[in-house]
């Protein structure tokens, strides 16, 4: 048996049972959290658990560079660090690719934390973003998909789509499910193997965020290399290297692979939504979050707008 095979065998025997099973199942037209029941973890696996369009691919790109120690790594996130819950990809195929890896692994989920098993020996990372920015980013995201993926099309009128966003509890792009995801994270937050980051904070201090991620995952590199990785993780750099970072790049899934990285901007709704629109949004959020919880979900650790 070659060296890589020996490593694989050693890692395989360290597979562990969850400390806590999932307490419920989350399904929507493309997501099925019950697939986690067949996941075969290894000690040190990293789980990126975020709502969609909140920085998932950004985080996976950073992790790919940290794990490999290579700012030029071909991340291939859809296959090398797959979305476990996505129901359209054969589960056995996903696990075969993961089992074949002989290095530190990462996977992703868009399901709330109580819908996936919890292992003490894994590291968990979640990222949140202002929910209204998530919606406006989702509009661009959906328009860039070249195939029918089973989700309802968004109305062209942004105000009309926003009203649907406020009440959409059918799929993972609606505000009720973003809030559900966040509340599940709050319930699990006080755990040393979970780190909770915010998109706005990462934009404000990306080198600091990369250092925080490295510390959380126990990955260590020389300061000069960390600086290069942080520079390679900038939005414009990832956009320029979309072939390496866009999920399913090169497979005609997107109308434009580069378009996956749209703008990384905040306050996308300004000049579009009315005060009544924002008040309706506030009513939904305030019904389930405290003022402090809402402030962090929208703005992170920095000053609010």
BELWO-V378702 format. One record per pair of residues at least 24 apart in sequence whose ideal C-beta (glycine too) atoms are under 8 Angstrom apart, sorted by the first residue. I is the first residue (numbers start at 0). J is the second residue. If there is no record, write none. Layout:
i->[I/I]
j->[J/J]
//
This chain:
i->[3/6/7/7/7/10/10/11/11/11/13/13/14/14/14/15/15/15/15/15/17/17/17/18/18/18/19/19/20/21/21/21/21/22/22/23/23/24/25/25/25/25/26/27/27/27/27/28/28/28/28/28/29/29/29/29/29/29/29/30/30/30/30/30/30/30/31/31/32/32/32/32/32/34/34/34/34/35/35/35/35/35/35/35/36/37/37/38/38/38/38/39/39/39/40/40/40/41/42/42/43/43/43/43/43/43/44/44/44/44/44/44/44/45/45/45/45/45/45/45/45/45/46/46/46/46/46/46/46/46/46/47/47/47/47/47/47/47/47/48/48/48/48/48/48/48/48/48/48/49/49/49/49/49/49/50/50/50/50/50/50/50/50/50/51/51/51/51/51/51/52/52/52/52/52/52/53/53/53/53/53/54/54/54/54/54/55/55/55/56/56/56/56/57/57/57/57/57/58/58/58/58/59/59/60/60/60/61/61/61/61/61/62/62/62/62/63/64/64/64/65/65/65/65/65/65/65/66/66/66/66/67/68/68/70/70/70/70/70/71/71/72/73/74/74/75/75/76/76/76/77/77/80/80/80/80/81/81/82/82/82/82/83/83/83/84/84/84/84/87/103/103/109/109/110/111/111/111/111/111/111/112/112/112/112/112/113/113/113/114/117/119/121/122/122/122/122/122/123/123/123/123/124/124/124/124/124/124/125/125/125/125/125/126/126/126/126/127/127/127/127/127/127/127/127/127/128/128/128/129/129/129/129/129/129/129/130/130/130/130/130/130/130/131/131/131/131/131/132/132/132/132/132/132/133/133/134/134/134/134/134/135/135/135/136/136/137/139/139/140/140/141/142/143/143/143/143/143/144/144/144/145/145/145/145/146/157/157/158/158/158/158/161/161/161/161/162/162/165/165/165/166/174/174/174/175/178/178/178/178/181/181/181/182/182/185/197/197/197/197/198/198/199/199/199/199/200/200/200/202/202/202/203/203/205/205/205/234/234/266]
j->[101/101/98/99/101/41/101/39/41/98/41/42/39/40/41/40/41/42/118/120/116/117/118/117/118/119/116/117/116/113/114/115/116/113/114/113/114/114/84/110/111/114/86/169/170/171/176/148/149/150/169/170/85/86/87/148/149/150/170/84/85/86/109/110/170/171/84/86/84/108/110/114/115/83/84/86/90/83/84/108/110/114/115/116/116/90/94/83/94/106/116/94/97/98/118/120/121/104/120/121/103/104/120/121/122/217/103/104/105/106/118/121/122/103/104/105/106/121/122/123/124/216/105/106/107/108/115/121/122/123/124/80/105/106/107/108/124/125/126/107/108/109/110/112/115/123/124/125/184/107/109/125/126/127/180/109/127/128/133/171/176/177/180/181/109/133/137/140/171/172/128/133/136/137/140/172/126/127/128/133/198/126/128/196/198/201/107/109/126/244/245/246/259/126/201/232/234/237/124/126/196/212/105/107/232/237/244/208/209/212/228/232/105/124/212/216/105/228/231/232/209/212/213/216/218/220/228/102/103/105/218/102/220/224/224/227/228/230/231/231/243/243/243/243/244/243/248/107/244/246/246/247/104/105/106/107/106/107/106/107/108/109/107/108/115/108/109/110/115/148/216/218/171/180/180/176/179/180/182/183/184/180/183/184/186/187/183/186/187/183/187/192/192/192/194/215/216/217/190/192/193/194/193/194/196/212/215/216/184/193/194/195/196/196/197/198/201/181/184/195/196/197/198/295/296/299/197/198/199/198/199/265/266/296/297/298/174/177/178/280/284/296/297/161/267/268/272/280/198/264/265/266/267/268/172/177/160/161/164/172/174/267/268/271/261/267/172/258/261/259/261/172/254/253/254/255/258/259/252/253/254/251/252/253/254/252/271/272/271/272/273/276/268/272/276/280/276/279/279/280/283/283/280/283/284/283/283/284/287/288/288/292/296/287/288/292/295/298/299/300/265/299/265/298/299/301/299/300/301/234/263/265/299/301/229/232/233/260/263/304]
//
